[in-house]
Amino acid sequence: MIVAFSVSPMGTGDSVAPAVARAVRVVRESGLPNRTDAMFTSVEGEWDEVMDVVKRAVAAAGEGAGRVSLVLKADIREGVTDGLTSKVESVERELSAGS
């Protein structure tokens, strides 16, 4: 499964970069395949391990905040591995074919 999520503390000021960095650190230290862009962090693995990472990332981002916002999207597909790479490669192949 691939989970894309965005987590942000609320009521902690204008910049959420320190809190987001804490969350991304949790994801990266998990050892699971992951990517971070301007809006979401995606992580790939089995349900229990991915959801545990998301839970710990939310806790890390929420340190010092009374409230946390979480947006989560999941692609649950049995038997698929390396989806973070293969899904993007499929789109790139289509784009190249259409040139």
N, C-alpha and C positions, 0 to 999 in steps of 0.2 A: 504494500500500500504506500501511497505517497500522500503526505499531509502538507498542505501549504497553510501557514498561519502567520498572523500578525498580532503582536501583543504590545500593549502600551499602558503604562501607568497613567492614572488620571489625578489631576490636582497637584502635580509635582513641578510645575513651571513650564516654560516654553520648550525647552529641549528635552527630548526623551532618549537622546543618544546614549547616555550612560546606562539607562535601564535596558534598552534594546541590546546594547553590547553584552550585558550580563546574560540575557536570554540566549543570544547567539553563541556565547561562550559555552553554555550548557549543551546546546545542540552540537557544536563542533567537538566538544570533549566526549560526546556519546559514542563516537566512532561510527555512527550510521552515515550513509551517504546523505549529503545535504548541500544546499545552495541558498545564498542570501542575495536578494536584490533590494531595490529601493522601497518595495512595498511589503514583501513577504519573505519568510524563510521556509524552504521546503525540506522535508526530511523523509527518507524512505526506509522501510523495514516492516517487520511484523507488527500487528495491531498493538499488542501489549507493550512492546519496546518503544514504539513511536509515541503512543499516548503517554507513557511514563516520561519521555523526554519533553513532550509538550507541557505536561503538568509541572515538571521541574523548571522549565523555561519561564512559565507564567509566574511561578513563585519567585524566581530570580528577578524578573522584571518588576514585580510588585513590591520588592523590598522598600520599605519606607512610604508606601502609598496605601491609602485606605481603600482604593478602588482600582481595578484593572480591566481594560477592555481586551477581549480576545475575539478575533475573526479566524475561523478555521474552515478549510475546504479539504475534503478527502477523496482520493481515487482508490477505491477498494477493489482490487482485481487479483484473484488467486493466480498463482503461478508466474507472475510477472516479476522479474528482477531487473535492475538497472533501468527502471522507467525514467528516472531523472535525465538520463542521457538519451535513451532510445526514443522517447517521445519527441524530443527536440530534433534529433537526427531525422526522424520521419518527416517533420515539417520542412526542414532544410532541403531534403531530397525533393519534396514537392515544389519548393520554390525554385530549385535549380532546374527541374524538368520544365517549368513554365517559362523559363527565360528565352 
